[in-house]
Amino acid sequence: MGVNCASTPSNFAQVGTAATTTFNDTGLLGSTSYSYRVRATDALSNFSAYSNTASATTGAPTFTAPSNLTATAAGSTQINLIWTAATETGGTITQYLIERCQGVNCGNTPSNFAQVNTSAATSFSDNGLTASTSYSYRVRATDASNNLGPYSNISSATTSVTSPTAPANLAATPAGPVQINLSWGASTESGGTISQYLIERCTGVNCANTPSNFAQIGTSAGLSFNNTGLLGSTSYSYRVRAQDTSNNNGPYSNTAVAVTTAPTFTPPSNLAAASSGPAQINLSWTAGTESGGALSQYLVERCLGAACSNFAQVGTSATTTYSDTAGLLGSTTYSYRVRATDAANNLSAYSNTSSATTAPPTFTAPTNLVATPVGSTQINLSWTAATEAGGTISQYLVESCQGSGCSNFAQIGTSTSTAFSNTGLLTGTTYSYRVRATDAVNNLGPYSNVAGATTTVVQPPITFIQSNYASPQSPQTLVSVTYTAAQIAGDLNVVAVGWNDATATVTGVTDTMGNQYTPALLPTVQAGTASQVIYYAKNIAAAAAGTNQVKVTFSIAAVFPDIRILEYGGIDTVSPLDVAVGAQGSTASSSSGAVTTTNANDLIIGANLVQTLTTGAGSGFTSRMITSPDGDIVEDRVVTATGSYTATAPVSPSGKWIMQLVSFKRHP
């Protein structure tokens, strides 16, 4: 761009592309020389050499004239102008040239006009004019190249008559929290009559630094003004100016600043506090007042006790009532006072103090108490939480008694949650429970429902405890055998009695502890040779080691009696006997014959009496003793299913034998 720009190739810059052999370059400036060159390219961005250079100069820019020019007098020394913007093709308007002439009809002669200023906007204020004088105006646009557009229409206006002088010595004096009094020296006016003074005000420290902050607040026909309804402790700035009967306004006075005194309050009165249950106290009072401000709310303060002094704010209220529900405790005295405040946080004095005592706390009972056995020695409890109005539940008291329907409850523990585990209980025992809530000051709530549960019964395993025997080698009417180890209460004693004749009978089996012995089956008698019977005593008494002696009495002296005693644990203490069977024969294996049990968990005992020797236990059995020198066995096994069972034991050499089987039930 520019004359001779092409003489420097680096001045060129690409401005567009064309797929044909023509191109229109738009958006140019008027009266401006532009030079161009072109070159060809292909899809691979290969370039030809440049064409020749061609130059052209655009035509001069064209303007439209500004329109709707209007001139309006603004007092005796100022006329304000406004107009509709002009436009420029081939350039950009930078400003408007303002031209003026003075006198009525001066615009009829164009040469009277002279430029007085410029404006980048479509308005202009012409100041420093002569009062009561006619002025005519015209404007036209120009651009950065000083191209000039056509003139607007001509508009005229006449300034007003001379305005008043400024008031002097404006003074502002505070008169309390809501009033400032103003006074000033009079304005004068030649050729007019002052009718009043216009009072303007702004609020805040240094607000007068920005003149637009001022706003008219009143008028005065005299030289003073009392501004009321103000806020306390607030800075206000003032200025005044005179106005005449033709509404011409004079210049402003000096600015005067004053600060109102602090607001004054009357405190709230007749404060009354009244309890409304265990967790609420209602307050009411007579309103306070404020001069120099507007009450925004009341601050409510509270302390604990009737004569307390350590008040702390607990709330606010925009009215003259307040309900305090902020963490109150039942059966507790609280004292209150209130004071008023405004938006500027000015505070009144306090009201009177008033006290009230909350009602006692109220509880709901825990609900849905459930007791669940967990094994043989533990019961777990759970429940739905209680509630307390006027306090905070601190824990639950857990009470229990033994038995279903029992009433002699006693506390066994506490819980801070809604669950409790009661351990160390008796097996197979029913327990009843109830719970209730308490708080930190030991207030007690009502009881929950009663819930009961029974611990499970753990069946003790069938256990062999001890055994002993006596086999005197001469006829006897009384044979004694002692349990050498301590005996456990509830166990089972078994006595296998054999003798080598078919004539004598057993007339009694007793022991030192008074346990009652019962035959498990009838004696098995081998004609002319031998007899055997098995006795048992259930749920025996405890005995110290070596203190319980079993005595077997015969009707007549029995030949070679063989008395075997055993103790077992884990056997039914009420009805231990399940089934029994006995047989006799003369072979190399003694056998009781088969019997079918009726209980799944049984102790099966086999005992034989042989004329030769027993060499060991039968299949599946454990030998507990083989007497010497008689060679008679007692064997046992524990089964866990009902079925057909037989007690056997090998005999060597082959000979006569008696074999009996007795099955005892496990503890339920």
C-alpha positions in Angstrom: 0.0 0.0 0.0 1.3 3.5 -1.0 2.9 5.2 -3.9 6.1 3.3 -5.0 5.5 0.6 -2.4 6.3 -2.0 -5.1 9.8 -0.8 -5.4 10.5 -2.8 -2.2 9.4 -6.4 -2.8 9.3 -7.2 0.9 6.4 -4.7 1.3 4.1 -7.2 -0.5 1.8 -9.5 1.6 -0.7 -12.1 0.5 -4.3 -10.7 0.7 -6.2 -13.6 -0.9 -6.4 -16.4 -3.5 -8.4 -16.9 -6.7 -9.2 -20.1 -8.7 -9.9 -17.9 -11.7 -8.0 -15.0 -13.4 -9.9 -12.2 -11.5 -10.0 -10.9 -7.9 -11.9 -8.1 -6.1 -10.0 -6.5 -3.2 -12.5 -4.8 -0.8 -12.3 -2.9 2.5 -9.7 -0.4 1.2 -9.2 3.2 2.2 -10.2 6.0 -0.1 -7.7 8.2 -2.1 -5.0 5.5 -1.5 -2.6 3.8 -4.0 -2.3 0.0 -3.8 0.1 -2.2 -5.8 -0.5 -5.9 -6.7 1.3 -9.0 -8.0 0.2 -12.6 -8.5 1.7 -16.0 -8.9 0.4 -19.5 -9.6 0.6 -22.6 -7.3 -0.5 -26.3 -7.6 -1.7 -28.9 -5.1 1.9 -29.7 -4.1 2.5 -26.0 -3.2 4.9 -25.5 -6.1 5.0 -21.8 -7.1 5.5 -20.0 -10.4 7.4 -16.7 -10.8 5.5 -13.5 -10.0 3.5 -11.6 -12.6 4.2 -7.9 -13.5 3.2 -5.4 -10.8 0.0 -3.4 -11.3 -1.1 -0.3 -9.3 -4.4 1.6 -8.7 -5.6 4.5 -6.5 -9.0 4.3 -4.8 -11.5 7.1 -5.2 -11.9 9.8 -2.5 -13.9 8.8 0.6 -17.6 9.7 0.7 -19.4 11.0 3.8 -23.0 11.4 4.8 -23.8 14.6 6.8 -24.6 14.5 10.6 -28.3 14.9 11.0 -30.9 16.1 13.6 -28.5 18.6 15.2 -30.3 20.1 18.3 -29.0 22.9 20.5 -30.4 23.4 24.0 -29.5 26.1 26.5 -28.4 24.9 29.9 -28.3 28.0 32.0 -26.8 31.4 31.2 -23.3 30.1 30.1 -23.8 26.7 28.5 -25.6 25.2 25.4 -25.7 21.4 24.9 -25.6 19.9 21.4 -26.6 16.4 20.2 -26.9 14.9 16.7 -27.2 11.7 14.7 -23.9 10.2 13.6 -22.5 10.6 10.0 -21.1 7.7 8.0 -18.0 7.3 5.8 -17.3 5.0 2.9 -13.6 4.5 2.2 -12.4 5.6 5.7 -13.3 5.8 9.4 -14.7 8.8 11.1 -12.4 10.0 13.9 -14.3 13.1 15.2 -16.7 15.9 14.6 -15.8 19.5 14.0 -18.0 21.9 16.0 -18.6 25.3 14.4 -20.5 28.3 15.9 -21.6 31.8 15.2 -23.0 34.5 17.6 -26.2 36.5 17.1 -29.7 36.1 15.8 -29.8 34.8 12.2 -25.9 34.7 12.1 -26.3 31.3 10.4 -27.7 32.9 7.3 -24.1 33.8 6.4 -21.9 30.7 6.2 -18.7 32.7 6.6 -19.8 33.7 10.1 -19.2 30.2 11.4 -15.8 29.4 13.1 -14.7 26.1 14.6 -14.8 26.2 18.4 -14.0 22.6 19.3 -14.2 18.9 18.3 -16.0 15.8 19.7 -15.4 12.1 19.2 -19.0 11.5 20.3 -22.4 12.7 19.0 -22.8 15.3 21.7 -21.0 18.4 23.0 -21.4 20.9 25.8 -20.4 24.5 24.8 -19.4 26.4 28.0 -18.3 29.9 28.9 -21.0 31.6 26.8 -22.6 35.0 27.4 -26.0 35.1 29.1 -29.1 36.1 27.1 -27.2 35.5 23.8 -28.3 33.6 20.6 -25.8 31.1 19.2 -26.0 29.0 16.0 -24.1 25.7 15.4 -23.3 23.3 12.6 -21.1 20.1 12.7 -19.3 17.9 10.2 -17.3 14.6 10.3 -13.6 14.1 9.6 -11.2 11.1 9.4 -7.6 10.5 10.2 -6.6 11.8 6.7 -8.5 15.0 7.4 -11.1 14.2 4.7 -14.1 16.4 5.5 -17.8 15.4 5.2 -20.7 17.8 4.5 -22.3 20.0 7.2 -25.2 19.1 9.3 -28.3 21.2 9.6 -27.9 24.5 11.6 -29.4 24.6 15.1 -29.7 27.7 17.4 -30.3 28.3 21.1 -30.2 31.4 23.4 -28.5 31.3 26.8 -30.6 32.3 29.8 -30.3 35.5 31.7 -27.5 35.9 34.3 -27.6 33.2 37.0 -27.3 33.8 40.8 -24.0 33.9 42.6 -22.9 30.9 44.8 -24.0 30.9 48.4 -21.2 31.5 50.8 -20.0 30.0 54.1 -22.1 26.9 54.1 -21.9 25.3 57.6 -23.2 22.0 58.8 -23.8 21.4 62.5 -25.0 18.0 64.0 -28.0 18.3 66.3 -28.2 14.8 67.8 -28.2 11.4 66.1 -30.9 12.1 63.5 -30.4 15.8 62.5 -27.9 18.2 61.0 -28.6 21.9 60.7 -27.3 23.9 57.7 -26.7 27.7 57.3 -25.1 29.8 54.6 -24.7 33.3 53.2 -27.1 34.7 50.6 -26.6 34.5 46.9 -27.2 37.6 44.7 -28.5 38.0 41.1 -28.5 41.0 38.7 -31.5 41.0 36.4 -33.4 38.3 38.3 -34.9 37.4 41.6 -33.7 34.4 43.8 -36.7 32.3 44.7 -35.1 29.5 46.7 -32.0 27.4 47.5 -31.6 23.8 46.4 -30.1 21.5 49.1 -28.0 18.5 48.0 -26.5 15.8 50.1 -24.3 12.7 49.9 -23.6 10.1 52.5 -20.2 8.7 53.7 -16.7 9.9 54.4 -15.2 11.6 51.3 -18.4 11.1 49.3 -18.1 14.7 48.0 -15.0 13.7 46.1 -17.4 12.4 43.4 -19.9 15.2 42.5 -22.3 12.7 41.0 -22.9 11.3 44.5 -24.9 14.4 45.5 -28.7 14.3 45.2 -31.2 17.0 46.1 -32.9 16.4 49.4 -34.9 19.6 49.8 -35.3 23.4 49.2 -35.3 26.4 51.5 -36.6 30.0 50.9 -34.3 31.2 53.7 -30.6 30.8 54.6 -30.9 27.6 56.7 -32.2 24.1 56.5 -32.6 21.3 59.1 -32.0 17.9 57.7 -33.8 15.3 59.8 -34.3 11.5 59.7 -30.6 10.8 59.5 -28.6 7.8 60.9 -26.5 8.1 63.9 -22.7 8.1 63.8 -22.8 8.8 60.0 -20.9 11.4 57.9 -23.0 13.6 55.6 -21.7 16.2 53.0 -23.8 19.1 51.7 -23.8 21.8 49.0 -26.4 24.4 48.1 -27.1 26.7 45.1 -29.6 29.4 44.4 -32.5 29.3 41.9 -34.4 32.3 40.6 -38.0 32.7 39.5 -37.1 31.7 35.9 -35.6 28.5 37.3 -32.0 29.6 36.5 -29.6 27.8 38.8 -26.5 29.4 40.2 -23.2 27.8 41.0 -22.7 25.6 44.1 -21.6 26.8 47.5 -18.6 25.3 49.3 -19.1 21.7 50.6 -19.8 21.3 54.3 -19.4 18.0 56.2 -20.9 16.9 59.6 -21.2 13.6 61.5 -24.3 12.8 63.5 -23.9 11.8 67.1 -24.2 8.1 68.1 -27.7 6.6 68.0 -29.6 6.5 71.3 -31.7 3.5 72.4 -34.3 2.7 74.9 -33.7 -0.9 76.0 -36.2 -3.7 75.7 -38.3 -4.1 78.8 -40.7 -6.5 80.6 -38.7 -9.6 79.5 -40.6 -12.7 80.6 -39.4 -16.3 80.4 -41.8 -19.3 80.5 -41.0 -23.0 80.4 -42.6 -25.0 77.6 -41.7 -28.6 78.4 -38.3 -30.2 79.1 -36.5 -28.7 76.2 -38.0 -25.3 75.4 -38.3 -21.9 77.1 -40.4 -19.1 75.4 -39.4 -15.4 75.8 -41.4 -12.2 75.2 -40.6 -8.5 75.8 -41.6 -5.0 75.1 -39.8 -3.5 72.1 -36.9 -1.1 72.4 -36.6 2.1 70.4 -33.7 3.7 68.5 -33.2 7.4 67.6 -30.6 7.8 64.9 -31.1 4.4 63.3 -33.6 1.5 62.8 -33.7 -1.5 65.0 -32.8 -4.6 62.9 -33.0 -7.4 65.6 -32.7 -8.4 69.2 -29.8 -10.4 70.6 -30.8 -13.1 73.0 -28.4 -14.1 75.7 -28.6 -17.0 78.2 -26.7 -18.5 81.2 -27.3 -21.5 83.3 -28.8 -21.0 86.8 -31.0 -18.5 88.5 -28.2 -16.2 89.7 -25.7 -16.8 86.9 -23.8 -13.9 85.2 -21.8 -15.6 82.4 -24.3 -14.8 79.7 -23.6 -15.9 76.1 -25.6 -15.2 73.0 -27.9 -18.1 71.9 -29.9 -16.5 69.2 -31.5 -13.5 67.5 -35.0 -12.4 66.8 -36.5 -9.7 64.5 -39.6 -9.7 66.7 -40.3 -9.3 70.4 -40.5 -13.1 71.0 -38.1 -16.0 70.9 -38.3 -19.7 71.6 -35.1 -21.2 73.0 -34.6 -24.9 72.0 -30.9 -24.8 71.7 -29.7 -27.8 73.8 -31.8 -27.2 76.9 -31.8 -29.8 79.7 -34.8 -30.9 81.7 -35.3 -29.8 85.3 -32.8 -27.0 84.7 -33.0 -23.2 85.4 -31.9 -20.8 82.7 -31.6 -17.0 82.9 -32.1 -14.6 79.9 -31.5 -11.0 78.8 -32.0 -9.3 75.5 -30.8 -6.1 73.8 -31.5 -4.3 70.5 -29.1 -3.7 67.7 -29.3 -2.0 64.2 -27.7 -2.6 60.8 -24.6 -0.8 61.9 -24.2 -3.1 65.0 -24.9 -0.3 67.5 -26.2 -1.9 70.7 -28.8 -0.9 73.3 -28.6 -1.5 77.0 -29.8 -4.9 78.3 -33.4 -5.6 79.3 -34.2 -6.9 82.7 -33.1 -10.5 83.5 -35.8 -13.3 83.5 -35.4 -16.9 84.5 -37.4 -20.1 84.0 -37.0 -23.8 84.8 -37.6 -26.5 82.3 -39.9 -29.4 83.0 -38.3 -32.7 83.9 -36.9 -34.7 81.0 -39.2 -37.1 79.2 -38.1 -40.4 77.7 -39.6 -42.9 75.3 -38.9 -46.5 76.1 -36.6 -48.6 74.1 -38.6 -50.8 71.8 -38.3 -54.1 69.9 -36.0 -55.7 72.5 -34.9 -59.0 71.0 -32.9 -61.7 72.8 -31.0 -64.2 70.7 -29.0 -67.2 72.1 -25.5 -67.5 70.8 -24.3 -70.9 71.9 -24.6 -72.4 75.4 -23.3 -69.5 77.5 -24.2 -66.3 75.7 -27.3 -64.4 74.7 -27.2 -61.2 72.5 -29.6 -58.4 72.9 -30.6 -55.7 70.5 -33.3 -52.9 70.6 -34.5 -49.8 69.0 -33.2 -46.6 70.6 -35.1 -44.6 73.1 -35.3 -40.8 72.9 -35.0 -38.1 75.5 -36.5 -34.6 75.4 -34.7 -32.3 77.8 -31.5 -34.3 78.0 -29.1 -36.6 76.2 -29.2 -40.4 76.7 -25.8 -41.5 77.9 -26.4 -45.3 78.2 -28.9 -48.1 78.6 -29.2 -50.2 81.8 -29.6 -53.9 81.1 -31.5 -56.0 83.6 -32.0 -59.8 83.7 -33.6 -62.5 85.7 -33.5 -66.3 85.3 -36.5 -68.1 84.0 -39.4 -67.5 81.7 -41.9 -65.1 83.4 -39.5 -64.2 86.2 -39.9 -60.8 87.9 -36.9 -60.5 90.1 -34.9 -58.4 87.6 -31.4 -57.1 88.5 -29.0 -54.9 86.6 -26.3 -57.0 84.9 -24.6 -54.3 82.7 -24.8 -51.1 80.7 -24.5 -50.3 77.0 -23.8 -47.0 75.2 -25.2 -48.6 72.0 -28.4 -50.5 71.2 -26.9 -53.9 71.7 -25.5 -56.0 74.6 -23.9 -59.4 74.9 -24.6 -61.3 78.1 -21.9 -64.0 78.6 -21.0 -66.6 81.2 -24.5 -68.0 81.3 -25.7 -71.5 82.3 -26.3 -74.1 79.5 -29.9 -74.8 78.6 -31.2 -72.0 80.8 -33.9 -69.4 80.1 -33.2 -65.8 80.9 -35.5 -62.8 80.7 -34.3 -59.2 79.9 -35.5 -55.6 79.9 -33.6 -52.3 79.3 -34.2 -48.7 79.9 -32.3 -45.4 79.1 -30.6 -43.1 81.4 -28.7 -39.7 81.0 -25.7 -38.1 82.6 -27.7 -36.9 85.6 -29.2 -40.4 86.2 -32.7 -39.6 85.0 -34.4 -42.9 84.1 -36.7 -43.7 81.2 -39.4 -46.4 81.1 -38.6 -50.1 80.6 -38.6 -51.7 77.2 -40.6 -54.8 76.5 -39.4 -58.0 78.1 -37.5 -60.4 75.9 -36.4 -63.9 76.8 -34.1 -66.6 75.3 -32.8 -70.0 76.3 -29.1 -70.9 76.0 -28.5 -73.9 73.9 -27.6 -77.3 75.5 -24.1 -78.6 74.7 -24.1 -82.3 74.8 -21.0 -83.5 76.6 -19.1 -86.2 74.8 -19.3 -89.8 76.0 -16.1 -90.3 78.0 -14.6 -93.3 79.7 -13.4 -92.2 83.2 -12.1 -95.1 85.1 -12.4 -98.8 85.8 -11.4 -101.5 88.4 -12.2 -105.1 89.2 -12.0 -107.9 91.8 -11.8 -111.6 91.0 -11.4 -113.6 94.2 -10.4 -117.2 93.6 -12.7 -118.7 96.3 -16.5 -118.7 96.8 -17.8 -115.3 98.1 -21.1 -114.0 99.4 -19.9 -110.3 99.3 -17.4 -108.8 97.0 -16.2 -105.1 97.3 -14.5 -103.0 94.6 -13.4 -99.4 95.0 -13.3 -96.5 92.5 -9.8 -95.4 92.9 -10.1 -92.0 91.2 -12.5 -89.1 92.1 -16.0 -89.5 90.7 -17.9 -86.8 88.9 -21.5 -85.9 89.7 -24.0 -86.9 87.0 -21.8 -89.7 85.6 -22.8 -93.3 85.0 -21.5 -96.3 87.0 -21.6 -99.7 85.3 -21.0 -103.0 87.3 -20.5 -106.3 85.4 -21.1 -109.2 87.8 -20.0 -112.8 86.7 -19.6 -116.0 88.7 -18.9 -119.6 87.8 -22.0 -121.4 88.9 -25.7 -121.4 88.0 -27.0 -121.6 91.5 -26.1 -118.3 93.3 -28.0 -115.1 92.5 -27.2 -111.4 93.1 -29.3 -110.1 96.0 -27.9 -106.5 95.9 -25.5 -104.0 94.4 -24.8 -100.9 96.6 -22.0 -98.3 97.1 -20.7 -96.0 99.7 -22.3 -92.9 98.1 -25.8 -94.4 98.1 -26.2 -94.5 94.3 -29.1 -96.7 93.1 -28.1 -99.7 90.9 -30.5 -101.3 88.5 -29.9 -104.4 86.4 -29.7 -103.5 82.7 -31.0 -106.9 81.7 -31.8 -110.3 83.2 -28.9 -112.6 84.2 -27.6 -114.8 81.4 -27.2 -118.3 82.8 -25.1 -121.1 81.2 -26.6 -124.3 82.7 -24.4 -125.9 85.3 -21.5 -123.6 84.4 -21.8 -119.8 84.9 -24.0 -116.7 85.3 -23.6 -113.0 84.4 -25.6 -109.8 84.9 -24.8 -106.0 84.3 -26.0 -103.3 86.7 -25.8 -99.5 86.3 -26.3 -96.4 88.5 -27.4 -93.2 86.7 -26.6 -89.5 87.6 -24.2 -90.6 90.4 -23.1 -88.4 93.3 -19.6 -86.9 93.3 -17.0 -88.8 95.4 -13.4 -88.2 96.3 -10.8 -90.5 95.1 -10.9 -93.9 96.8 -14.0 -93.1 98.9 -16.7 -94.9 96.9 -16.8 -98.7 97.3 -19.2 -100.9 95.3 -20.5 -104.0 97.2 -22.1 -107.0 95.4 -24.0 -109.4 97.6 -24.9 -113.0 96.5 -27.7 -115.3 97.8 -25.1 -118.0 98.5 -21.4 -118.1 98.2 -20.7 -117.6 94.5 -17.9 -119.6 92.8 -15.0 -117.5 91.6 -17.0 -114.2 91.3 -15.6 -111.7 88.8 -16.8 -108.1 89.6 -15.9 -105.3 87.1 -16.8 -101.6 87.7 -16.6 -98.7 85.3 -17.4 -94.9 85.2 -18.5 -93.0 82.1 -19.3 -89.3 81.5 -21.7 -87.7 79.0 -24.5 -90.2 79.5 -28.2 -89.3 79.9 -28.8 -88.7 83.6 -32.6 -89.4 83.5 -33.2 -92.4 81.3 -29.8 -93.7 80.2 -30.7 -97.3 79.1 -31.4 -97.8 75.5 -31.3 -101.6 74.7 -29.5 -104.8 76.0 -29.0 -108.3 74.9 -27.1 -111.4 76.2 -26.1 -114.8 74.8 -24.0 -117.9 75.8 -22.2 -120.5 73.8 -19.0 -122.6 73.4 -16.9 -121.5 70.5 -13.6 -119.5 69.8 -15.5 -116.2 69.8 -17.9 -114.9 72.4 -20.9 -112.9 70.9 -23.8 -111.1 72.5 -26.0 -111.5 69.5 -27.4 -108.5 67.5 -29.6 -105.7 69.0 -30.9 -102.6 67.2 -30.4 -99.2 69.0 -33.1 -96.6 69.1 -30.8 -93.6 69.9 -28.3 -92.2 67.4 -25.6 -91.5 70.0 -25.0 -94.5 72.2 -22.3 -96.0 74.4 -22.2 -99.8 73.8 -20.6 -101.9 76.5 -19.8 -105.6 76.0 -18.8 -107.9 78.9 -18.1 -111.6 78.8 -17.4 -114.4 81.3 -15.3 -117.2 79.8 -14.1 -120.6 80.9 -10.8 -120.2 79.1 -9.2 -116.8 78.3 -10.3 -113.7 76.3 -7.5 -112.6 74.1 -8.7 -109.1 73.1 -11.5 -106.8 72.1 -13.9 -107.5 69.3 -13.9 -105.5 66.1 -14.7 -101.8 66.6 -14.5 -102.1 70.4 -11.9 -100.8 72.9 -10.8 -103.1 75.8 -11.1 -101.4 79.2 -10.0 -104.5 81.2 -9.3 -108.2 81.0 -9.4 -109.6 84.5 -6.7 -111.8 85.8 -6.5 -114.6 86.3 -10.1 -115.2 85.0 -9.6 -113.6 81.5 -13.0 -111.9 81.4 -13.2 -108.6 79.3 -15.2 -105.4 79.4 -15.1 -103.5 76.1 -16.9 -100.5 74.7 -17.5 -98.4 71.7 -19.3 -95.1 70.9 -21.7 -95.1 67.9 -23.4 -92.0 66.2 -26.2 -93.7 64.3 -28.9 -96.1 65.1 -28.4 -99.6 63.8 -27.8 -103.2 64.6 -24.8 -103.9 66.8 -23.1 -107.0 68.3 -20.4 -107.3 71.0 -17.8 -109.9 70.2 -14.4 -111.0 71.7 -12.1 -113.8 70.7 -11.7 -116.8 73.2 -8.6 -119.0 73.3 -8.7 -121.9 73.5 -12.2 -122.4 72.4 -14.6 -122.9 75.3 -17.8 -121.9 77.0 -18.6 -118.2 77.3 -21.4 -115.8 78.2 -21.4 -112.3 76.4 -23.8 -109.5 77.2 -24.3 -106.1 75.5 -25.8 -103.0 77.1 -26.4 -99.7 75.1 -26.6 -96.4 77.0 -27.9 -93.1 75.6 -25.7 -90.0 75.4 -26.7 -86.9 77.4 -29.4 -85.0 75.5 
